[in-house]
Amino acid sequence: MNAMRLATGVVSIGVPAGLILIALIEPTLWPKGSSTFDVLLLTLALLGLATMVGFVWHAKSSNAVPPEKRDLWVWVLLLGNVFALPFFWFWYVRGHTPSH
């Protein structure tokens, strides 16, 4: 289970970082219409979506997230999208300590 936590942490940090890098690098390095970054962008989008769905499920079903914050985190994950993933992972998935 620790490997899964580590993998979700890498994905939750890597997806927003990758999207920012693509936005900064693509216009300068590749000609318009190149599909190299399109495939990478689609891959990052699907990884981010899958991680977000998994984190929403974790927020609703796990005792790691306090009951009074579960609905809030669902909305933060849906509206904050991939940029909310690292924060949720750091606070609720990384250590997976039950709340009191």
Number of C-alpha atoms within 10 A of each C-alpha: 6 10 8 11 15 14 11 21 20 13 22 25 19 18 24 20 15 16 16 11 11 15 13 11 12 15 10 9 8 12 9 9 8 10 11 10 15 13 11 14 17 11 13 20 17 13 18 22 16 13 21 22 15 12 23 21 13 17 24 17 12 18 16 19 23 16 14 8 11 20 15 12 20 19 12 16 21 16 11 13 15 25 17 18 25 20 15 21 22 14 13 20 22 16 12 16 12 11 11 7
